Amino acid sequence: MGQVWQIATAHEADLCEGLDDTEYEHLATLLNRTAEQQQLTPGVHPGYRRMPPAE
């Protein structure tokens, strides 16, 4: 899991490279608001909802 976290962090850094700190915080605020409106569970990828149950 540590390696996955490192890759995800590096990917996020690449995506947000052009944002300053204020812009990054604004983006995070907007994404959190969207997630709340969509009733997404914090910390859980929405794709997990569509996964078949474990047998």
Backbone bond lengths (Angstrom), bond angles and torsions (degrees), N, CA, C in turn:
res aa  C-N    CA-C-N  psi(-1)  N-CA   C-N-CA  omega(-1)  CA-C   N-CA-C  phi
1 M - - - 1.447 - - 1.526 110.78 -
2 G 1.325 116.07 -31.96 1.458 119.23 179.07 1.508 112.41 -59.68
3 Q 1.337 116.28 -40.29 1.462 120.33 179.69 1.529 110.57 -67.64
4 V 1.319 116.99 -39.45 1.470 120.78 177.71 1.527 109.49 -61.48
5 W 1.347 116.30 -43.19 1.468 120.83 179.49 1.526 110.16 -61.17
6 Q 1.328 117.40 -43.13 1.467 121.20 179.72 1.521 111.06 -62.32
7 I 1.320 116.94 -42.99 1.466 120.98 179.82 1.527 110.27 -65.45
8 A 1.329 116.70 -43.97 1.475 120.33 179.80 1.525 110.90 -63.38
9 T 1.310 116.90 -41.22 1.468 121.05 179.42 1.526 110.82 -64.34
10 A 1.326 116.57 -42.83 1.464 120.47 178.43 1.529 110.65 -64.31
11 H 1.321 116.88 -39.68 1.469 121.31 179.18 1.529 110.29 -64.06
12 E 1.326 116.58 -44.36 1.462 120.37 177.92 1.527 111.15 -61.34
13 A 1.319 116.48 -41.65 1.467 120.87 179.08 1.531 110.37 -61.79
14 D 1.327 116.65 -41.67 1.466 120.36 178.33 1.531 110.97 -63.82
15 L 1.327 116.43 -44.40 1.467 120.48 -178.54 1.520 112.38 -64.11
16 C 1.317 116.52 -36.14 1.463 121.14 -173.51 1.524 113.10 -101.60
17 E 1.304 116.51 11.64 1.462 121.91 -176.26 1.529 113.11 -54.26
18 G 1.316 117.79 -36.46 1.453 121.22 -176.21 1.523 114.43 -83.94
19 L 1.334 117.82 1.13 1.462 120.96 -178.17 1.527 110.33 -98.72
20 D 1.323 115.77 140.43 1.464 118.02 171.90 1.531 107.69 -83.53
21 D 1.324 117.36 177.49 1.462 120.64 -175.34 1.528 112.81 -59.73
22 T 1.331 116.85 -40.43 1.465 120.85 179.88 1.525 110.80 -65.34
23 E 1.309 117.31 -43.39 1.463 121.59 179.41 1.534 110.73 -65.26
24 Y 1.318 116.02 -40.52 1.469 120.43 178.97 1.530 110.30 -62.06
25 E 1.321 117.58 -44.58 1.463 121.54 178.56 1.527 111.00 -64.01
26 H 1.330 116.59 -39.23 1.476 120.95 177.67 1.531 109.60 -62.66
27 L 1.318 116.99 -45.51 1.462 121.46 178.29 1.523 110.48 -58.92
28 A 1.327 116.90 -45.97 1.464 120.93 -179.90 1.529 110.67 -61.44
29 T 1.317 116.95 -41.27 1.465 121.22 178.76 1.522 110.98 -62.32
30 L 1.314 116.99 -45.76 1.465 120.85 -179.90 1.528 111.50 -65.45
31 L 1.319 117.30 -41.08 1.462 120.10 179.25 1.533 111.10 -66.47
32 N 1.325 116.85 -38.67 1.461 119.83 177.30 1.521 111.25 -65.19
33 R 1.316 116.84 -41.10 1.470 120.76 178.13 1.527 110.41 -62.31
34 T 1.321 116.88 -42.54 1.460 121.49 178.07 1.523 110.72 -62.67
35 A 1.329 116.85 -44.34 1.467 120.98 179.36 1.526 111.08 -61.67
36 E 1.328 117.16 -41.62 1.462 120.66 177.99 1.522 111.04 -63.79
37 Q 1.328 117.04 -43.37 1.465 121.32 -179.50 1.527 110.20 -63.09
38 Q 1.323 116.75 -33.88 1.466 121.58 179.88 1.531 112.33 -85.30
39 Q 1.327 115.78 1.19 1.463 123.38 179.67 1.530 111.72 57.10
40 L 1.330 115.36 41.62 1.460 120.29 176.75 1.522 109.12 -80.57
41 T 1.306 116.31 144.48 1.457 121.51 177.85 1.514 108.71 -76.80
42 P 1.329 118.11 123.23 1.473 119.85 179.91 1.523 111.78 -56.48
43 G 1.324 115.80 133.98 1.454 121.60 176.87 1.512 115.17 81.33
44 V 1.326 117.69 2.68 1.465 120.96 -179.28 1.520 108.79 -120.37
45 H 1.323 115.91 126.06 1.460 120.60 178.62 1.528 109.28 -64.61
46 P 1.346 118.65 132.03 1.468 120.64 -176.93 1.523 113.73 -61.24
47 G 1.316 118.42 -22.94 1.461 120.90 178.66 1.514 112.83 -64.02
48 Y 1.340 117.46 -22.65 1.459 120.37 179.45 1.514 112.00 -64.90
49 R 1.333 116.93 -23.79 1.468 120.10 178.63 1.528 111.37 -63.77
50 R 1.331 115.95 -29.74 1.472 120.37 -174.72 1.524 112.47 -94.27
51 M 1.323 118.03 -0.68 1.449 120.72 -179.39 1.535 110.11 -72.95
52 P 1.331 116.86 141.74 1.467 117.93 176.61 1.532 109.62 -67.21
53 P 1.316 116.80 150.86 1.468 119.31 -179.47 1.525 111.00 -63.10
54 A 1.308 116.00 147.77 1.478 120.84 177.09 1.526 108.51 -69.34
55 E 1.313 114.99 142.89 1.476 118.68 -179.34 1.498 110.60 -99.15
